[in-house]
Amino acid sequence: MADLFSVTAPLSIRAPSGEKSIMAAVYPHPQGLLYFDLFWDIIEQSHGLKYAAHIIEGSIRGDGPWKIGNHVIQILGCQGSEPELAQLFSQWQMHFEQHGYEDSSRELLKDRAREFGAFVEKDEIADNSFHAQ
């Protein structure tokens, strides 16, 4: 398939506990990868961004699905295979459109990723932030 950081389709992650969530943005990190939850902007305002940011340690294996540590990352399934996650992603897209997120918001999230130690340089990786394109 593809390098994880070049994928622009929405991605889901399954934790070792079996819990699944959607990754709003994914960046390479010295310890593995950094991702942000959907609605990171609301979480940042109410609790602080550290509650929406997750560092998964380990090396990334595979070409899709990908594995890192005991986590599995894959392209988000359709309404039939993962209806709850698909509905949540649809709500995120609506939130994204209603708030008029543009390049300035993407750059803000990249700045936040840098604060968490992620490797984010201009044109270094695909702009997979927001996954709502």
TITOR-16432 format. One record per residue (C-alpha): y, z, x; residue in one letter; residue number from 1. Coordinates in Angstrom, 1 decimal. Each point is the difference from the previous one (the first is absolute). Example, Ala and Ser with C-alpha at 12.3 -4.5 7.8 and 13.67 -1.06 7.14 Angstrom:
2
- north, up, east, resn, resi
- -4.5, 7.8, 12.3, a, 1
- 3.4, -0.7, 1.4, s, 2
This chain:
133
- north, up, east, resn, resi
- 0.0, 0.0, 0.0, m, 1
- 3.2, 1.1, 1.7, a, 2
- 1.7, 2.6, 2.2, d, 3
- 0.9, 2.9, -2.2, l, 4
- 3.7, -0.1, 0.9, f, 5
- 0.3, -3.7, -0.9, s, 6
- -1.2, 0.5, -3.5, v, 7
- 2.7, -0.3, -2.7, t, 8
- -2.3, 0.7, -3.0, a, 9
- -0.1, 3.5, -1.4, p, 10
- -2.4, 2.3, 1.8, l, 11
- -1.9, 3.0, -1.2, s, 12
- -1.5, 2.8, 2.1, i, 13
- -3.0, 2.2, -0.7, r, 14
- 0.0, 3.4, 1.6, a, 15
- -3.2, 1.7, 1.1, p, 16
- 0.2, 2.1, -3.2, s, 17
- -0.3, -3.3, -2.0, g, 18
- 3.6, 0.2, -1.2, e, 19
- 1.7, -3.4, -0.1, k, 20
- 3.7, -0.8, 0.2, s, 21
- 2.2, -2.9, 0.6, i, 22
- 1.9, -0.6, 3.2, m, 23
- 3.6, -1.0, -0.6, a, 24
- 0.6, -0.8, 3.6, a, 25
- -2.2, 0.1, 3.1, v, 26
- 1.1, 0.2, 3.7, y, 27
- -1.9, 0.3, 3.3, p, 28
- 0.3, 3.5, 1.5, h, 29
- -1.0, 1.3, 3.4, p, 30
- -2.7, 2.2, -1.7, q, 31
- -1.2, -2.8, -2.3, g, 32
- 2.1, -1.0, -2.9, l, 33
- 2.8, 1.3, -2.2, l, 34
- 0.2, -0.7, -3.7, y, 35
- 2.3, 0.9, -2.8, f, 36
- -0.9, 0.8, -3.6, d, 37
- 1.3, -2.0, -2.9, l, 38
- 3.2, 1.6, -1.4, f, 39
- 0.8, 1.3, 3.5, w, 40
- 3.7, -0.2, -0.9, d, 41
- -0.4, 2.5, -2.9, i, 42
- -2.2, 2.2, 2.1, i, 43
- 2.5, 0.0, 2.8, e, 44
- 2.8, 1.1, -2.4, q, 45
- -2.1, 2.8, -1.7, s, 46
- -2.1, 1.4, 2.8, h, 47
- 0.8, -1.8, 3.3, g, 48
- -1.6, -3.1, 1.4, l, 49
- -2.6, 1.9, 2.0, k, 50
- -1.8, 0.3, -3.4, y, 51
- -0.2, -3.8, -0.4, a, 52
- -0.9, -0.8, 3.6, a, 53
- -3.5, 0.1, 1.4, h, 54
- -1.3, -0.5, 3.5, i, 55
- -3.6, -1.0, 0.2, i, 56
- -1.5, 0.6, 3.5, e, 57
- -2.4, -2.3, 1.6, g, 58
- -0.5, -3.6, 1.0, s, 59
- 0.0, -2.7, -2.7, i, 60
- -3.3, -1.8, -0.4, r, 61
- -0.9, -3.1, -2.0, g, 62
- 1.6, -3.0, -1.4, d, 63
- 0.3, 1.2, -3.6, g, 64
- -1.0, 2.3, -1.3, p, 65
- 1.2, 2.1, 3.0, w, 66
- -1.1, 3.4, 1.1, k, 67
- 2.0, 2.6, 1.8, i, 68
- -1.5, 3.4, 0.6, g, 69
- -1.9, 0.7, -3.2, n, 70
- 2.4, -2.0, -2.2, h, 71
- -0.6, -3.4, -1.4, v, 72
- 2.9, -2.4, -0.7, i, 73
- -0.3, -3.1, -2.1, q, 74
- 2.0, -2.5, -2.0, i, 75
- 0.8, 1.5, -3.4, l, 76
- -2.5, -1.1, -2.6, g, 77
- 1.0, -1.6, -3.3, c, 78
- 0.4, 1.5, -3.4, q, 79
- -3.8, -0.2, -0.6, g, 80
- -1.2, 1.7, 3.2, s, 81
- 2.6, 2.7, 0.5, e, 82
- 2.0, 0.2, -3.3, p, 83
- 1.7, 3.4, 0.8, e, 84
- 1.3, -1.1, 3.4, l, 85
- 1.0, -3.5, -1.4, a, 86
- 2.0, 1.7, -2.7, q, 87
- 1.7, 2.3, 2.5, l, 88
- 0.8, -2.9, 2.2, f, 89
- 1.5, -1.8, -3.0, s, 90
- 2.2, 3.0, -0.7, q, 91
- 1.1, -0.1, 3.7, w, 92
- 0.9, -3.6, -0.3, q, 93
- 2.1, 0.7, -3.1, m, 94
- 1.7, 2.9, 1.8, h, 95
- 0.6, -2.3, 3.0, f, 96
- 1.6, -2.6, -2.2, e, 97
- 2.1, 2.4, -2.1, q, 98
- 1.5, 1.6, 3.1, h, 99
- 0.8, -3.3, 1.6, g, 100
- -1.7, 0.8, 3.3, y, 101
- 1.1, -2.6, 2.5, e, 102
- 0.0, -0.4, 3.8, d, 103
- 2.1, 3.1, 0.4, s, 104
- -2.7, 2.2, -1.6, s, 105
- -2.7, -1.7, 2.1, r, 106
- 2.1, 0.8, 3.1, e, 107
- 0.4, 3.6, -1.1, l, 108
- -3.7, 0.4, -0.3, l, 109
- -0.5, -1.5, 3.4, k, 110
- 2.5, 2.5, 1.4, d, 111
- -1.9, 2.8, -1.7, r, 112
- -3.3, -1.4, 1.5, a, 113
- 1.6, 0.1, 3.4, r, 114
- 0.9, 3.7, -0.6, e, 115
- -3.7, 0.7, -0.4, f, 116
- -0.7, -1.8, 3.3, g, 117
- -1.3, -3.3, -1.4, a, 118
- 0.3, -3.2, 2.0, f, 119
- 2.6, -2.0, -2.0, v, 120
- 1.9, -2.7, 1.8, e, 121
- 1.6, -3.0, -1.5, k, 122
- -2.4, -2.8, -0.6, d, 123
- -2.8, 2.1, 1.8, e, 124
- -2.1, 0.3, -3.2, i, 125
- -0.1, -1.6, -3.4, a, 126
- 2.4, 1.5, -2.5, d, 127
- -2.7, 1.7, -2.1, n, 128
- 2.4, 2.6, -1.3, s, 129
- 0.2, 0.4, -3.7, f, 130
- -2.8, -2.5, -0.7, h, 131
- 1.9, -0.9, -3.2, a, 132
- 0.9, -3.5, 0.9, q, 133
